[in-house]
């Protein structure tokens, strides 16, 4: 029975490529690469001449079954690689693993680099419980909601971010989770590797002061141990929606913002809209001489 090897590749420093990983790529019959051009450069450095085929996020749903069938038909082993780091961890590859397992093909890891784990290891945080979230939403409201949701998960969270959006993400963290502690790493294993530690405000200031902030890929590790847990925000069932709207408006919100707040707390949108209309009508009647 053929074997699929899930091979981790360097995230910057080629010296991190293990002898076992290099030997695996040399001896398999096929390499399924996220980007054949990137893997070809790695193969040239380590004198590897194995045929390559592309298997990336845009084609893996269809290509994975083809590769698995080829392995069975020709009785060959294959290796799965990503451009940098461990395949299937915020990178393509899971579809090929899934198709191989479904056909009884053995799947074995050839471990190595993983940017998120590397960043975690230098964070200084208690890493007995943590979660990896990959890239967070870009839209501001969705990002804020996701950051708030992190409080309900493990006390340490790892995320990835582009250098072009890392300052914006740090701003959102500083606004939404100011009590968190951050460890932000970029260019891991490379010549200009940098890790910043501190409060969200401190890290944000350091990023803003760094003229090279828009270079290199980022891993952010959030320590949420000191962040207050989410508290139920729903009003008692016997309090009318109109009363809840008024209560929210007394805190400084206008009617539209109060409607949004109630909807976000779980109230039905149509019911809130109807309550707002009734409240608006009532207020208008009160103003009539």
N, C-alpha and C positions, 0 to 999 in steps of 0.2 A: 504493500500500500504506500503511495507517495506521501510525502510530508511537506507541509507549508511552514516555512520558517519566517517568523515575524522579527525582522532585523532592525534594531535601533541604529541610527546613523548620527554622526557628530552634529552638534548644534552650532559649531563655529570652529573649534580646535580639532583638526584632523587627527591629532595624537590620541584623541579619545576613542577612536575607532578600534575595537578590540581585535586581537588576532583571530578569535573564533568567528567574529562577524565577517572579517575579510575572507577567511577560509570557506565560510558558508556560501558567500556570494560566488566564490570560484567554483564550487563543486555542484551547485544546483544546476538544473537544466534551463531555468528561466527566472528572470527577475521582474516582478511586477512593481513598477516604480510610479510614484506620484507624478514625477516629471522626469522623463527619460534623459533630458539634457543635463539636469542636476546630478542624477545618479551616474551618468556617463562620466562626468568629471571626477567623481569619487572613484569610479572603476579605473580610470586612467592612472590616478595616483597610486592605486594598490595593485596595478597590473592584472585587472580582472577583465575577462573577455566573454562573459556569459551574455547571451541574448537578452534584450530588454523589451518589455511591452508596457504601455502606459495604462495605469489604473488609478484614476483620480476621481474627485468628487463629481465631475460632470459625466463620467462614463461608467463608474464602477457598478452601478445597479445592473447594467446590461453586460458589462465585460467580466464581472466576477464569475458568473456561471460558465462562460466560455473558457476562462483560464482553468477553472476546476475540472471541467470536462477534458481539457487538453492534458492536464496532469494525469488523469485516469487513463485516457486513451493511449498516451505515450509512455506511461509509467515513469514520469519524471518528478523530481522534487522541484519546488519553487521557493523563491524568497520574496517577501513583501517589504518594500522600503518606502519611506517618506522623504521629503526633501531634507528635513532635519529633525532629529529626535525619534521618538517611539511611534510607529504607525498605530492608528486607531485612537490615539490620545489627542483629541482636538485636531486630528488629521484623518485623511481617508484610510480605508482598509478594512473596516468592519464587515463590509458586504462580502469581500473575498473570504475572510475568515468564516463568516456565516455559511457561505456556499460550500466551502471545504468541509466544515463540520457536518453539514447536512448529508454529505456523500461519504462520510466515514473516513475522510482524509485526516491524518494526524496533523495537528497544529502545535508548533513549539516556538516559544519565545527565544530570541537571542538578545538578551537585555543590554541596555546601554543608556545613552543620554535621554533625559526628559527635562525640558526647560522648567516646567512647573515644579518638579521635585527638586531640581537644583536650586531654584529660588527659595523654596521652602527650607532647604537645608542650611541656608545662610541667614534666615530670618531671625533666628533666636527665639521663635515662638514655640510654645508647647504643641507639638505636632502629633500627639496621640490620636486626635480626632480632627480630620480636615476634609474639605470637599473641593473638587475642581469644577469650575463653571465655564471654562473656555472664554470666549468673547461675549461680553454682555451686550444688551440691546443698545442701539445707537440713539434712538429717539428719546428725548429727555424724560418724558413722563414714564415711559416703559423702563428706562434705566433707573429712575428713582424708585419705582415699585420693586424692581429686582433687587436693588441694594437693600431696601427695607426688608425684603423677604429673606435675605441672608441671615438676619437675626434669629430666624427660626431653625436654622440648620446648624451644622457643626461649628465650633467656636473659631475655627481658622478656615479662611476661604482663599482659593487661588484663582486668579483670572489672567487672561492674556489681553494685551492691547497694542494697537498700532502706534508707532511714534507720532503720527499725525493727530491722534485723538487722546493721547495719554494725559495731557494737561486738562482737557475737558473732563475726562473720567476722574482725575484727582480732584477737580473742582466739585463734581457731584458727590464724591465721597466725603469731602470736607463739609459740604452743606447737609448731607443726609445722615452720615455716621461720624460726627465729629469726635466721638469718644473712642473710636477705633485707633489701633496702632498699625502703621503701614511699613512694609518692607518692599521696596520697588527696585527690581533688577533689570538691567538692560545689557545687551552685548555679552551675555554669559559665555564664558570660556574664551572670549576673544581678547585682543590686545587692550582695548579700552573698556573692559568690563567695569560696570559701576553698580553699586547697590546703595540705596538711600533708606535710612531708617528714621522713624519719628511719627509724630501725630500727622493726620491728614493735612493740617494747615502747614506744618513744617516741611513736609515732603512736597507739597504744592509749591511753596516758596522756592525750594531748591530746584524744582523742575523749571519754574519760570526764570530762574537766574542762570540756568544752564543753556548756553548758546547752541549746544549740540543735542538738545532734548529731542529734536525731530529726526534722530538717527538711531537705528537699532531697534530690535523688537523688545517689548516689555513684558515682564511677568510681575504682577502685583500680588502680594500676600497680605491679607487683612487679618489682624488679630482682633476678634470680636468679644473677647472675654469681658471687657469693661463696658460693653454696649448694653443698654437696658433692653430686656426682652420685650417683644411686641405685646401690647396690652389690648384686650378687647375694647373696641371703640364704638360698639353698637349701643344705641340708646335703649332703654327699657321698652318692651313691646307696647305698654299702655301709654306711651308718650306719642302724641300725634306727629305726623310729618310736618305739619305747619309749625308746631312748637319746636321741633328740632331745627327747622329752617331759621326760626327767629333766634334760637339759642346760638346757632352758628353765626348769624349776622351780627349779633351783639359782640362777638369776638373780633369783628372787623371785616368780615366777608360781605360782599354784595350778594344779591339774591342769586345770580348766576353761579357764583363761586360756592354758595351754600348748597345749591342743587348738586353741583359736582361732588362736593364733600360727602353728602348723604349717599349718592350713588356709589362712590368708592367704598363706603362703609357697608354696602350690601343691600341698600334699599332699591326697589325696582324703579327703573328710570321713568316709566310712564306714570307710576304712582307719585313720584317726586315732582314730576312736571305738573300733574293735576293739582297737587298740594300747593305748588308755587303760584299757579293761576288763582286758586282760591284765596291765598294769602294776599296776592297782589290786588285782587278785587276788594278784599276786606280793607286793605290799607287805603285804597282809592275812595271807598265809601266813607271812611273816617275823615278824609280830607274834605269831603263835600260840605259846603256851608249848610 
